[in-house]
Amino acid sequence: MGTAKDYAEVRHFALHRMEAAMMLETPCRRPPGFNFQTYVKAEQFFAY
């Protein structure tokens, strides 16, 4: 999950579609007021 390009909302990315990952030195953008723990509990996306 994260943000992409010019989109402000949080998005989910399918890891099985990724071929590689690279760590960048540019800082990430966190949406104002975003809290990961609150998001996970509210959305239940990770409740398998």
HTML snippet that shows the backbone in 3Dmol.js (N, CA, C, O; Angstrom):
<script src="https://3Dmol.org/build/3Dmol-min.js"></script>
<div id="view" style="width:600px;height:400px;position:relative"></div>
<script>
const pdb = `
ATOM      1  N   MET A   1       0.834  -1.156   0.000  1.00  0.00           N
ATOM      2  CA  MET A   1       0.000   0.000   0.000  1.00  0.00           C
ATOM      3  C   MET A   1       0.885   1.225   0.000  1.00  0.00           C
ATOM      4  O   MET A   1       2.005   1.195   0.509  1.00  0.00           O
ATOM      5  N   GLY A   2       0.387   2.288  -0.563  1.00  0.00           N
ATOM      6  CA  GLY A   2       1.151   3.520  -0.638  1.00  0.00           C
ATOM      7  C   GLY A   2       0.430   4.513  -1.528  1.00  0.00           C
ATOM      8  O   GLY A   2      -0.730   4.316  -1.890  1.00  0.00           O
ATOM      9  N   THR A   3       1.124   5.574  -1.874  1.00  0.00           N
ATOM     10  CA  THR A   3       0.579   6.554  -2.804  1.00  0.00           C
ATOM     11  C   THR A   3       1.367   6.446  -4.102  1.00  0.00           C
ATOM     12  O   THR A   3       2.490   5.941  -4.114  1.00  0.00           O
ATOM     13  N   ALA A   4       0.784   6.914  -5.178  1.00  0.00           N
ATOM     14  CA  ALA A   4       1.440   6.813  -6.480  1.00  0.00           C
ATOM     15  C   ALA A   4       1.313   8.122  -7.238  1.00  0.00           C
ATOM     16  O   ALA A   4       0.229   8.694  -7.351  1.00  0.00           O
ATOM     17  N   LYS A   5       2.419   8.572  -7.743  1.00  0.00           N
ATOM     18  CA  LYS A   5       2.500   9.758  -8.591  1.00  0.00           C
ATOM     19  C   LYS A   5       1.686  10.917  -8.037  1.00  0.00           C
ATOM     20  O   LYS A   5       1.979  11.423  -6.953  1.00  0.00           O
ATOM     21  N   ASP A   6       0.673  11.338  -8.769  1.00  0.00           N
ATOM     22  CA  ASP A   6      -0.097  12.523  -8.373  1.00  0.00           C
ATOM     23  C   ASP A   6      -1.362  12.197  -7.589  1.00  0.00           C
ATOM     24  O   ASP A   6      -2.191  13.079  -7.366  1.00  0.00           O
ATOM     25  N   TYR A   7      -1.524  10.938  -7.166  1.00  0.00           N
ATOM     26  CA  TYR A   7      -2.710  10.546  -6.408  1.00  0.00           C
ATOM     27  C   TYR A   7      -2.459  10.736  -4.923  1.00  0.00           C
ATOM     28  O   TYR A   7      -1.423  10.313  -4.411  1.00  0.00           O
ATOM     29  N   ALA A   8      -3.383  11.360  -4.232  1.00  0.00           N
ATOM     30  CA  ALA A   8      -3.209  11.615  -2.800  1.00  0.00           C
ATOM     31  C   ALA A   8      -3.709  10.461  -1.944  1.00  0.00           C
ATOM     32  O   ALA A   8      -3.218  10.254  -0.834  1.00  0.00           O
ATOM     33  N   GLU A   9      -4.691   9.700  -2.456  1.00  0.00           N
ATOM     34  CA  GLU A   9      -5.272   8.641  -1.642  1.00  0.00           C
ATOM     35  C   GLU A   9      -4.354   7.416  -1.594  1.00  0.00           C
ATOM     36  O   GLU A   9      -3.529   7.193  -2.480  1.00  0.00           O
ATOM     37  N   VAL A  10      -4.526   6.645  -0.544  1.00  0.00           N
ATOM     38  CA  VAL A  10      -3.739   5.426  -0.361  1.00  0.00           C
ATOM     39  C   VAL A  10      -4.246   4.371  -1.333  1.00  0.00           C
ATOM     40  O   VAL A  10      -5.452   4.213  -1.522  1.00  0.00           O
ATOM     41  N   ARG A  11      -3.318   3.653  -1.944  1.00  0.00           N
ATOM     42  CA  ARG A  11      -3.660   2.608  -2.909  1.00  0.00           C
ATOM     43  C   ARG A  11      -3.011   1.299  -2.494  1.00  0.00           C
ATOM     44  O   ARG A  11      -2.015   1.285  -1.770  1.00  0.00           O
ATOM     45  N   HIS A  12      -3.589   0.201  -2.961  1.00  0.00           N
ATOM     46  CA  HIS A  12      -3.022  -1.123  -2.715  1.00  0.00           C
ATOM     47  C   HIS A  12      -2.363  -1.593  -4.003  1.00  0.00           C
ATOM     48  O   HIS A  12      -2.918  -1.424  -5.089  1.00  0.00           O
ATOM     49  N   PHE A  13      -1.189  -2.178  -3.881  1.00  0.00           N
ATOM     50  CA  PHE A  13      -0.447  -2.663  -5.035  1.00  0.00           C
ATOM     51  C   PHE A  13      -0.304  -4.180  -4.951  1.00  0.00           C
ATOM     52  O   PHE A  13      -0.022  -4.721  -3.882  1.00  0.00           O
ATOM     53  N   ALA A  14      -0.498  -4.859  -6.069  1.00  0.00           N
ATOM     54  CA  ALA A  14      -0.380  -6.319  -6.114  1.00  0.00           C
ATOM     55  C   ALA A  14       1.099  -6.694  -6.220  1.00  0.00           C
ATOM     56  O   ALA A  14       1.724  -6.491  -7.260  1.00  0.00           O
ATOM     57  N   LEU A  15       1.645  -7.235  -5.151  1.00  0.00           N
ATOM     58  CA  LEU A  15       3.069  -7.581  -5.132  1.00  0.00           C
ATOM     59  C   LEU A  15       3.424  -8.637  -6.164  1.00  0.00           C
ATOM     60  O   LEU A  15       4.547  -8.643  -6.667  1.00  0.00           O
ATOM     61  N   HIS A  16       2.507  -9.524  -6.493  1.00  0.00           N
ATOM     62  CA  HIS A  16       2.824 -10.569  -7.464  1.00  0.00           C
ATOM     63  C   HIS A  16       3.005 -10.015  -8.877  1.00  0.00           C
ATOM     64  O   HIS A  16       3.474 -10.731  -9.762  1.00  0.00           O
ATOM     65  N   ARG A  17       2.645  -8.770  -9.099  1.00  0.00           N
ATOM     66  CA  ARG A  17       2.836  -8.139 -10.410  1.00  0.00           C
ATOM     67  C   ARG A  17       4.141  -7.353 -10.495  1.00  0.00           C
ATOM     68  O   ARG A  17       4.519  -6.903 -11.577  1.00  0.00           O
ATOM     69  N   MET A  18       4.816  -7.186  -9.396  1.00  0.00           N
ATOM     70  CA  MET A  18       6.069  -6.427  -9.383  1.00  0.00           C
ATOM     71  C   MET A  18       7.239  -7.327  -9.743  1.00  0.00           C
ATOM     72  O   MET A  18       7.305  -8.482  -9.323  1.00  0.00           O
ATOM     73  N   GLU A  19       8.155  -6.784 -10.522  1.00  0.00           N
ATOM     74  CA  GLU A  19       9.338  -7.534 -10.929  1.00  0.00           C
ATOM     75  C   GLU A  19      10.566  -7.156 -10.118  1.00  0.00           C
ATOM     76  O   GLU A  19      11.477  -7.968  -9.958  1.00  0.00           O
ATOM     77  N   ALA A  20      10.601  -5.943  -9.609  1.00  0.00           N
ATOM     78  CA  ALA A  20      11.760  -5.482  -8.848  1.00  0.00           C
ATOM     79  C   ALA A  20      11.347  -4.298  -7.980  1.00  0.00           C
ATOM     80  O   ALA A  20      10.316  -3.663  -8.205  1.00  0.00           O
ATOM     81  N   ALA A  21      12.175  -4.025  -6.995  1.00  0.00           N
ATOM     82  CA  ALA A  21      11.955  -2.866  -6.122  1.00  0.00           C
ATOM     83  C   ALA A  21      13.282  -2.156  -5.933  1.00  0.00           C
ATOM     84  O   ALA A  21      14.338  -2.789  -5.929  1.00  0.00           O
ATOM     85  N   MET A  22      13.229  -0.855  -5.777  1.00  0.00           N
ATOM     86  CA  MET A  22      14.437  -0.073  -5.592  1.00  0.00           C
ATOM     87  C   MET A  22      14.170   0.981  -4.520  1.00  0.00           C
ATOM     88  O   MET A  22      13.153   1.672  -4.564  1.00  0.00           O
ATOM     89  N   MET A  23      15.072   1.100  -3.573  1.00  0.00           N
ATOM     90  CA  MET A  23      14.937   2.113  -2.534  1.00  0.00           C
ATOM     91  C   MET A  23      15.455   3.443  -3.078  1.00  0.00           C
ATOM     92  O   MET A  23      16.573   3.526  -3.585  1.00  0.00           O
ATOM     93  N   LEU A  24      14.633   4.468  -2.966  1.00  0.00           N
ATOM     94  CA  LEU A  24      15.007   5.794  -3.447  1.00  0.00           C
ATOM     95  C   LEU A  24      15.394   6.686  -2.280  1.00  0.00           C
ATOM     96  O   LEU A  24      15.026   6.423  -1.135  1.00  0.00           O
ATOM     97  N   GLU A  25      16.125   7.725  -2.574  1.00  0.00           N
ATOM     98  CA  GLU A  25      16.529   8.660  -1.529  1.00  0.00           C
ATOM     99  C   GLU A  25      15.529   9.793  -1.351  1.00  0.00           C
ATOM    100  O   GLU A  25      15.680  10.614  -0.446  1.00  0.00           O
ATOM    101  N   THR A  26      14.519   9.848  -2.194  1.00  0.00           N
ATOM    102  CA  THR A  26      13.503  10.887  -2.057  1.00  0.00           C
ATOM    103  C   THR A  26      12.550  10.508  -0.928  1.00  0.00           C
ATOM    104  O   THR A  26      12.203   9.337  -0.779  1.00  0.00           O
ATOM    105  N   PRO A  27      12.131  11.474  -0.141  1.00  0.00           N
ATOM    106  CA  PRO A  27      11.226  11.164   0.976  1.00  0.00           C
ATOM    107  C   PRO A  27       9.851  10.741   0.464  1.00  0.00           C
ATOM    108  O   PRO A  27       9.412  11.166  -0.605  1.00  0.00           O
ATOM    109  N   CYS A  28       9.191   9.910   1.238  1.00  0.00           N
ATOM    110  CA  CYS A  28       7.842   9.473   0.863  1.00  0.00           C
ATOM    111  C   CYS A  28       6.841  10.562   1.223  1.00  0.00           C
ATOM    112  O   CYS A  28       7.119  11.446   2.035  1.00  0.00           O
ATOM    113  N   ARG A  29       5.674  10.477   0.601  1.00  0.00           N
ATOM    114  CA  ARG A  29       4.586  11.404   0.909  1.00  0.00           C
ATOM    115  C   ARG A  29       3.557  10.665   1.742  1.00  0.00           C
ATOM    116  O   ARG A  29       3.025   9.646   1.301  1.00  0.00           O
ATOM    117  N   ARG A  30       3.274  11.146   2.911  1.00  0.00           N
ATOM    118  CA  ARG A  30       2.242  10.558   3.766  1.00  0.00           C
ATOM    119  C   ARG A  30       1.041  11.501   3.757  1.00  0.00           C
ATOM    120  O   ARG A  30       1.186  12.691   4.034  1.00  0.00           O
ATOM    121  N   PRO A  31      -0.150  10.970   3.439  1.00  0.00           N
ATOM    122  CA  PRO A  31      -1.337  11.831   3.453  1.00  0.00           C
ATOM    123  C   PRO A  31      -1.521  12.456   4.840  1.00  0.00           C
ATOM    124  O   PRO A  31      -1.289  11.789   5.848  1.00  0.00           O
ATOM    125  N   PRO A  32      -1.931  13.714   4.903  1.00  0.00           N
ATOM    126  CA  PRO A  32      -2.129  14.373   6.196  1.00  0.00           C
ATOM    127  C   PRO A  32      -3.092  13.584   7.083  1.00  0.00           C
ATOM    128  O   PRO A  32      -4.174  13.197   6.641  1.00  0.00           O
ATOM    129  N   GLY A  33      -2.701  13.352   8.318  1.00  0.00           N
ATOM    130  CA  GLY A  33      -3.539  12.654   9.275  1.00  0.00           C
ATOM    131  C   GLY A  33      -3.585  11.145   9.106  1.00  0.00           C
ATOM    132  O   GLY A  33      -4.331  10.473   9.818  1.00  0.00           O
ATOM    133  N   PHE A  34      -2.799  10.590   8.172  1.00  0.00           N
ATOM    134  CA  PHE A  34      -2.829   9.146   7.931  1.00  0.00           C
ATOM    135  C   PHE A  34      -2.141   8.397   9.062  1.00  0.00           C
ATOM    136  O   PHE A  34      -1.047   8.762   9.490  1.00  0.00           O
ATOM    137  N   ASN A  35      -2.800   7.340   9.542  1.00  0.00           N
ATOM    138  CA  ASN A  35      -2.240   6.480  10.576  1.00  0.00           C
ATOM    139  C   ASN A  35      -2.402   5.039  10.099  1.00  0.00           C
ATOM    140  O   ASN A  35      -3.527   4.577   9.909  1.00  0.00           O
ATOM    141  N   PHE A  36      -1.298   4.327   9.903  1.00  0.00           N
ATOM    142  CA  PHE A  36      -1.324   2.976   9.354  1.00  0.00           C
ATOM    143  C   PHE A  36      -2.163   2.026  10.197  1.00  0.00           C
ATOM    144  O   PHE A  36      -2.997   1.297   9.660  1.00  0.00           O
ATOM    145  N   GLN A  37      -1.956   2.023  11.501  1.00  0.00           N
ATOM    146  CA  GLN A  37      -2.692   1.106  12.377  1.00  0.00           C
ATOM    147  C   GLN A  37      -4.199   1.352  12.307  1.00  0.00           C
ATOM    148  O   GLN A  37      -4.982   0.404  12.238  1.00  0.00           O
ATOM    149  N   THR A  38      -4.598   2.599  12.323  1.00  0.00           N
ATOM    150  CA  THR A  38      -6.018   2.942  12.230  1.00  0.00           C
ATOM    151  C   THR A  38      -6.582   2.508  10.881  1.00  0.00           C
ATOM    152  O   THR A  38      -7.693   1.982  10.812  1.00  0.00           O
ATOM    153  N   TYR A  39      -5.829   2.722   9.822  1.00  0.00           N
ATOM    154  CA  TYR A  39      -6.260   2.348   8.475  1.00  0.00           C
ATOM    155  C   TYR A  39      -6.481   0.842   8.368  1.00  0.00           C
ATOM    156  O   TYR A  39      -7.507   0.401   7.850  1.00  0.00           O
ATOM    157  N   VAL A  40      -5.535   0.062   8.848  1.00  0.00           N
ATOM    158  CA  VAL A  40      -5.636  -1.397   8.772  1.00  0.00           C
ATOM    159  C   VAL A  40      -6.834  -1.897   9.571  1.00  0.00           C
ATOM    160  O   VAL A  40      -7.576  -2.757   9.098  1.00  0.00           O
ATOM    161  N   LYS A  41      -7.027  -1.373  10.762  1.00  0.00           N
ATOM    162  CA  LYS A  41      -8.162  -1.807  11.586  1.00  0.00           C
ATOM    163  C   LYS A  41      -9.497  -1.423  10.948  1.00  0.00           C
ATOM    164  O   LYS A  41     -10.451  -2.199  10.997  1.00  0.00           O
ATOM    165  N   ALA A  42      -9.569  -0.259  10.363  1.00  0.00           N
ATOM    166  CA  ALA A  42     -10.821   0.215   9.781  1.00  0.00           C
ATOM    167  C   ALA A  42     -11.149  -0.481   8.463  1.00  0.00           C
ATOM    168  O   ALA A  42     -12.311  -0.789   8.200  1.00  0.00           O
ATOM    169  N   GLU A  43     -10.150  -0.728   7.643  1.00  0.00           N
ATOM    170  CA  GLU A  43     -10.383  -1.280   6.312  1.00  0.00           C
ATOM    171  C   GLU A  43     -10.430  -2.801   6.281  1.00  0.00           C
ATOM    172  O   GLU A  43     -11.063  -3.372   5.393  1.00  0.00           O
ATOM    173  N   GLN A  44      -9.782  -3.467   7.217  1.00  0.00           N
ATOM    174  CA  GLN A  44      -9.761  -4.929   7.296  1.00  0.00           C
ATOM    175  C   GLN A  44      -9.265  -5.596   6.011  1.00  0.00           C
ATOM    176  O   GLN A  44      -9.654  -6.726   5.715  1.00  0.00           O
ATOM    177  N   PHE A  45      -8.417  -4.914   5.251  1.00  0.00           N
ATOM    178  CA  PHE A  45      -7.883  -5.497   4.022  1.00  0.00           C
ATOM    179  C   PHE A  45      -6.936  -6.659   4.299  1.00  0.00           C
ATOM    180  O   PHE A  45      -6.741  -7.524   3.445  1.00  0.00           O
ATOM    181  N   PHE A  46      -6.358  -6.677   5.470  1.00  0.00           N
ATOM    182  CA  PHE A  46      -5.357  -7.687   5.772  1.00  0.00           C
ATOM    183  C   PHE A  46      -5.908  -8.790   6.667  1.00  0.00           C
ATOM    184  O   PHE A  46      -5.131  -9.537   7.262  1.00  0.00           O
ATOM    185  N   ALA A  47      -7.210  -8.910   6.776  1.00  0.00           N
ATOM    186  CA  ALA A  47      -7.828  -9.943   7.610  1.00  0.00           C
ATOM    187  C   ALA A  47      -8.103 -11.174   6.748  1.00  0.00           C
ATOM    188  O   ALA A  47      -9.195 -11.335   6.204  1.00  0.00           O
ATOM    189  N   TYR A  48      -7.110 -12.024   6.634  1.00  0.00           N
ATOM    190  CA  TYR A  48      -7.258 -13.216   5.786  1.00  0.00           C
ATOM    191  C   TYR A  48      -7.826 -14.324   6.595  1.00  0.00           C
ATOM    192  O   TYR A  48      -8.034 -15.422   6.078  1.00  0.00           O
TER     193      TYR A  48
END
`;
const viewer = $3Dmol.createViewer("view");
viewer.addModel(pdb, "pdb");
viewer.setStyle({}, {cartoon: {color: "spectrum"}});
viewer.zoomTo();
viewer.render();
</script>
